[in-house]
Amino acid sequence: MLTTLNMSPEQISNRLEHENSKIRISVNTIYRGIERNEIRDTVKPYLRKKYRGNRSHSGENNRGKLVGAVSITERPEAAAQRSEIGHWEADTVVGPKKSGCILTLVDRCSRYLLAKRLKSSKAEDVTKGIIELLKSVPKKYVLSVTPDCGKEFFGYKTVTETLGVPFYFCHPGSPWERPTNENTNGLLRQYFPKGFSFERYFDDEFLRAFALINIRPRKCLNWFSPIEIFYGTSLHLT
């Protein structure tokens, strides 16, 4: 149901049209209703609150030397062009006061999210988490992984040896080289704001947030959702 999606006015309007819904409402009408506090009951529950978190990055902090790392400049053209499913961007969303982290892998083509709650962002936990997540999808969709140069990804060779998937590393302090993952992490912060310990959330709350992100329609996908593109399925959200 759309009522669970926390969608923007543009997503609501275009997805309703995409599904040939009997309910039609323009983006401008939704925004005017927000300004006047006169949103119709059929639309108000769909809206999400805009996340305005601190998107600063640590740059060179917590970085080290990755032995044998291959640069993002060597990544296949298909990954850069988003022309095929299976090229993943990787990162971690860390909770405050050692309350764990969320490992995120986002497919560049479909924007499909694979995510897992971890007890820490240590390399051994992240390495194990990447292997578990990538084993959960068809092997044909495991073509490459692009993380940053953080120490949490120092176990990448173990992943390559286990799954045969190559890694291509971003330049230090260059989060814009993983834009799909950065955007998705911002969506996660709508559910798990900075400053809130991850220990206050149950596992099913994390799983629910991951699922909601994957069924949220995207303008860049012509108002299809990531899960529809990734699995070639068709959802009816209204």
N, C-alpha and C positions, 0 to 999 in steps of 0.2 A: 504494500500500500504506500502511496505517496506520503501519507501522514507520518511515516517513520524516516523520511529521507533527509530532513534538514536542508532543503534545497533553496537556491537563490531564486528571486523573481523571474529571471531569464530562464532558468532551468525549468521552473514550473510551467511557464507559458509555452515554451517550445516543446517540452515533453508531452503536454496535453495534446498539442497539435500533431506531434509525431505519432501518437497512438490513436489519432482520429477520435479523441474523446468527445463526448457530448458537452463536456464543460470546456468553455473557451474563455480566456481572460488575457488581456494584453499585459506586457511588461509595465507599460506606463500606468495602467490602471492599478496594478499591484503596488507600485511605488507611491502613487497618489494616496492609496488607501493606508499605506504605512505612515505617511506624513500626517494624515488626518486621524489616524487611529481608528479607521473604519474598515478594516480588512474583513471580508466575508468569512464566515466560519468554515467554508469549504476550502479556503486557501490558507488562512492564518496558521493552522497546525503544520503546514508543509515547510514554513520558513525556517531558516537557520539563523543563528546569531553569527555575525561576522567576527572572525578571530583576528585580533590585532596584537599578536604576540611579538616578542623581541626576536627578530630574525638575524641577530648578529652571529658571527662565526668566530671560532678561535684562531683561525689562520694557521700559523705554524705551530701553535701550541699542541702538545700531546702528539707530536709527529715524530717519526723516526725513519730509519732507513729500511726500505723494503728490498730485500735481496732478490734479484732477478725479476723485479716488477717490470711489466710491459706497459708503456704509456698509452693513454687514450688515443693518441695520434695514430696508433697502429690498429685501432679497432676496425672491424669490417664496415664497409660502406653501408651495408644493409642496416646496421645498428644506428649509424648516424642519420640515415634517411627515414628511419622508423618504417621500413618497408616489409618487415617480417616479424612475427611474434617469436619471442625467445631471448631477446637481448635485455638484460635486467640491470637496473641501477640499484645500488645497495647503500644503506646507511643505518644508523641507530638513533633512536629518540630516547634520550637518557632522562630518567626520573631523578628528582632531587634527593639528596641525602642517602645515596646508595640504595634507592628503592627499586632498583632494577632498570630495565630498558626495553624498548620495543625494537626488534630487528625488522627492517622494512626492505623488501625487494619489489621493485615496480617495473613492469614490462614497458619498454619505451613505445611500442606500437599500440597496444590495447589499453595502456594505463592500468592494467590489472595489478592489484596489490596482493603480495604474499607477505604476511607479517606474523610475528611470534613474540610473545612476552618472554623475556629472559631474566634470570636472576641477577645478571651483571653484564657489562659490556666488555668483559675480558675476552681476549682472543679465543680462548678455548670454548667459551660459551657461544660466541658469535659463529665460530667455525662449525660447531655442531648444529647450530640453528640454521645456517645456510644450507647445509646438507639435507636436513630434515625438510625444509621448505621446498627446495628444488626437487626432491624425490617425490613430492606430492603432486607434481604436474607431469604431463607426458614428456618423455625424453626429447622428443622433437622440438619442444619449447624450452630447451635448456642449451642455449647457444653461446652466451657470453655473460659476464658480470662486470659491471663498472662501479667500483666503490671509490671513496676518497683514500687518502694515504694514512688514515688513522691506525693506531696500533691495534685496534680491535679487529682489523682485517689481516693481521700478520700471519694467520693460519691459512691463507688462500691456497697455498700449494697442496694442503691436505684435501681441500675441496676439489681442486683440479685432478688430483690423483684418484679420488673417489668417484667423481662424476664425469671426468673428462672435459670439463667446461673451462675455457680460458678466462683469465682476468685481465682487464685493462684499467689502469689506475689514472685517476684525474691528477692534474697538477696540484701541488700543495696549496691550500687556501683558495681553491677555485670551485666553490659549490655550484656556480652557474653551469659547470660542465655536467651536472646531474640535475637538470631542471625538473624532470618528471618526478624524481624522488623528492626533491625539495618541496614541490607543490603538494605532493601527497602527504608529506610530513606535516605541512601546514594544516591540511584537512584533519589529520589525527589530533592536532592540538585543539580543535573545536570540541573534541570529546575528552581530552586529557590535557587541560591547560598547564602551562608552566607554573612551577611552584607547588603543584599538588602532588603529593607522594603517590606513586603507583601502587603502594601497598593498600591504599584505601579502596581500590577497585577489585572486583572479583574477576576471575578468568572469563566468565561468560560476557562481562561488559566489554572486555577487549575484543572478543570474537564478534560480538554484535557490531562494534564500531568498524572492524575490518570489513564485515559483510555490507554495512550501509555504504561505505565508501565505494565498494565494488559494484553496487547496483545504482549508484547515483549517475544520472545521465550527464554527458559532457558535450559542450559545444564543439570541441575539437574532434569529437567522434560522431558529429552530425546527430547529436542527441541520443545516441545509443549509450549504453553503460559499458564499463570495462568488462564485466562478466559476459555480456552479450557478444562483444567482439572476441574475447579470448576463447570462449567455448562455442561460438557460433550458435548461441541460443537466442530465444526471443522471450522477453519478459513483458508482462502487462502490469504496469505499476499503478494505474489509476483505479 
